[in-house]
Amino acid sequence: MESKPSLVRTSVSWIGCLLALAGCPVDSADLSASLKAECVPEGAALPDGAWVCPDSKIVECDTALADQAHTLYVRESEGFSCEDQTLSLSTASGSLTVGTHAITVENAEGDAVCSAELTVEDTHAPQLEAQTIALWPPNHKFHDIAIEDCVHVSDACDSDLTAEFIWASSDEPVDSIGDGHHAPDIQFEDCQHLSLRSERQGPENGRVYKLGVRVVDGSGNAAEGVCSVVVAHDQSGKLKGDRALAGEEAYRLVFDGSDGSASCDGRPDEGEAGSPDVDADGDADLTPTPD
């Protein structure tokens, strides 16, 4: 591949649960810090919404991992007195990850007093922060762009994040006046990597590529974002207008697998990486933007 021009990005640090193609660790709460058992004497009042054994309970994952403990109340009954009782909780998993957990309340001798189910859900989509990348000089060379260059991602508690490019566009035609007559300008490497040509039309205001990204967590919650890759008209670093940043596209490539390459939708194991079809003239198979 051709040599690459310089790449300037705003930042490469991550926020919260770090996005990596292999996932990121969940800081699962220690069971003793997340749950506690409390015996309730006969006739005593319970707080509104109290979780009483053997009832089941559903909590959001970020709540399950919070510092504040969830209390499982055990009522005093015939044959079971709260007097001098020391209760503890156990679960086979040992920590509160997403899923359903059987919670057992035990007395000081280790005997089971009762059991309940706690379901930890993740219903919140990952949060994306789009980045702006600058390419310079406009010397017609390709530059590799990775997912981590394009967006920063945070997730409350999920360890299984998948991020992929789902489309790419340019506000300038693939080959037009004053751009050096090179094609294609957007090259698909795989769902996490693209190559963009560092060039722009001399008579125009500078080029802006836009890259669409979808991130899906292990519970199927999805979020989408768009980052911009700018090839400025000159070294002032500014576009001579706002046509491109306003969203006007000359063409768009959609990585949906319709051309025989990988289908990139942010979900894992959806085919293997490939490249967009190229016709006999060497031009990419482009999806034009409707007028």
N, C-alpha and C positions, 0 to 999 in steps of 0.2 A: 504494500500500500504506500501511497505517497506520503512524504513527510508532513508533519502537522504544524499549523501556526499556533501562536500563543492563545491560551484559554484563560479568560478572567471571569471568576465567579464570585458571588457575594459571600458565600461561606460554604464549608463542607461539613460542619458539625451537625449532629442530630439533636432532636428534642425528645425528651421523655424516653419511651421504649424505642431503642434505636432500630431503624430499618436496615436490615441486611438481607441479602437474597437467601441466606440460610436461616433467617429468623433471628429473634433476639430473646434473651432470657426473661422470664416472668419473675418479678420479685414477689413470689407467693408469700402470703402472711403465715407466720407460725400459728399453728392451731390454738395454742394457749393464749396468744395475743388477740385472736379473732373471735373466739367463742368462750363463753363461760356458762356454767350451770348454777342455778339458784333454786333452792327448795322454798316452796311457798306454803306456809301454815294453812290449815283448813280455815276457810272463811276470810282469808286475807285478800285484799283487793289487788288486782293486777294492772299494770299500765295499759293504756289504750294500744291496741295492736300487738299485744304481747305474744311471743312465740311460746306455746305451751306444748310440752311433750305429751303425746306422740305426733302432734300436728306437723305438717311439712311447711317449709318456708322457701321463698324464692328471693334472691338478692341479686343486684347488679354487681358485676365483677369488681368494679372500682370500689364499691362499698365493702365487698368481702375482703379486700386488701387494705382497707382503711385501718387506722390505729384504734378507732372506737370498736369495742367488742360487741358482738351480738349475744344476747342472753337467752338461753333456753331454760324456761321455768319448768320445774317438776312439782306437781301438787302433792301435798301430804295426803295420804290415804290410809285405809285400814291395812295394817301390817307394814306401813312405811311412815316413819315420823321424821320431821325435820330436826328434831332435837339431836344435837351432837353429830350432825351429818356433815361429812366433807365429800363433796361431789366433784367428779372430774369428767372430762369428755375425751372420747377417742374416735378416730376414723381411720379406715384402712389406708387412705391416701396420705394422711399426715399433714396435708396443706390444702388450702381452698382454691384450687384451680377451677377453670370453667368445667361444669359438669354437675352430676348429681352425687351427693355424698351421704352415706349412712352414718349418722352421728349416734354414738352410744354413750349414755350417761352411766357412770359407775360410782359405787360408794367407796369408802376408804379401803375396803377389803378386796376391791377389784371386781365385785359382783355387778352385773348389769341391772340397772334400775328401770330404764326404759330406753327407747330408741326413736329417732326421728330422722327425716330426710331434709337436707339442705341442698337446694339447687342454685348453683352460681351461673348466671347468664351474662352474655356479652351482647348487648343490643346497640352499642354505639360504634359508629364507623370511625376508622382512623382519621386523624386530622392532618391535612396537607398544607404546607407552606411553599408556594411556587417561588422559584429562583429566576434571576435574569443573568444570562451568560453573554459575554462579549467575545467575539472572535476578531483578531487583528494580526497581521495585515490581511487585506483582501487579495491574497496571492493565489487563489483558485485551489488551494490544498484542502484535503479532507481533515476533519478533526473528529475524534471519537467523543461521543457524549454518552454518559452512563446515567442510569436512574438517579444515583446519588448526587450527580451534578445538577439535576433538574428540580427535585423537590426534597424538602425536609418532611419527615413523617413522625407523628407521635401517636401512640395508642395507650389506652389506660392500663391494659393488663394482658394483652395478647402476645404470645410468643411465635405465632405462625402468620407472618405477613408475607404476601406475594405482591410485588409491584412490577408493572409492565408498561412499556410504551404501547398505546393503542392507535395513535395516528400522528402524523407530522404534516405540517403545511409550510408554505412559503408565500410571501406577498409579492414575489417577483416570478415571472415565468422561468421555466427550467433553462431556456436558452433564448436570450433576447439581446437587444442592442446594448453594447457597452459592458457586457459581463464576461467577455473572454471566450464565449462559445464552448463551454464545457458542459457535459451532461453524463450521468444525472447529478443533481445537487444534494439529494437525500438518499443515503444508502442504508438499507436495513441490514443489520448484522445479526441480532437476535432480539428477543423481547425486552432485554435490559440494556441494549447498546445500539446506537445509531451513529452513522458518520455523516457530518454536514460539511458542505463545501464553503470555504471562507471566501465569498465573493459577493459583489453587488453590482448593479448597473450603474455605470458612471454618470449618466444624465439624471438618475433618479435620487431618491432621498435616503438611500440605505436599505438594507434587506433585514427582514425579521422572519426568522423561522419560529413556528410555534409547535410545541410538542405536547400531546395529550398523554396523561398518565392515569392509570387506574390502580388503586391499591385495595386489596381484599384481605381481611383478617381470617383467622381460622374458623370463625362463626359465620362467615359469609357476608359480613358487613362491608360494603364497598364505598369508596370515595374517589372522586376524580379531580384532577387539577391540570393546569396548563402552565408550562414555563416558556419563556421567550429566549431565543438565541439571536443576538443582534450583530450584524455586520454593518458598522456605521459607514456613512459616506466618506467621512474624513476623520482625522485624529482628534477632532474636538470631542468625539465620543457621543455626539448627539445626532439624532435623525433630523433631517430637514423637513419635518412634517410629522403628522400623527396618523397617516393613512394606514400603515401596517399595524401599529399598536391598537388601532381602533377595531381590528379584526378582519380587514379585507384580505381575502386570500386569492392568489392566482391559481393555486391548485392544492389538493390535499391527498396524501397517501393514507389509506386505512389498512391497518395490519390485522385483518380479520380472517386471513387464510384463504380468501377467495382466489388468490393468484397462485396457490400451491405452496406458499411459504407457511411459516408458523402462524397459528391463530393466537393473537395476544389479547387477552381480556382480563388480565390480573388474577386469573385462577390457575393454580398449579397443574402441571402435567397435561397441558393442552397442545401437544405437538412439539416438534423440534424446530430449532432456529433455521431460517432460510433467508433468501433475498427476494425483493420484489422482482417480478418478471421484467425483463428488458427486451425491447423489440430489436429488430435488425439494425436500426439506426443507433442503438446504444442508449435510447431514451427510456427512462423508467415508465412503467405502466401507471399513468397518473389518473387520479379522479378529479376532474375539473370542478371548480366551485360554480354553482349556478349563478347566472346574472341576476 
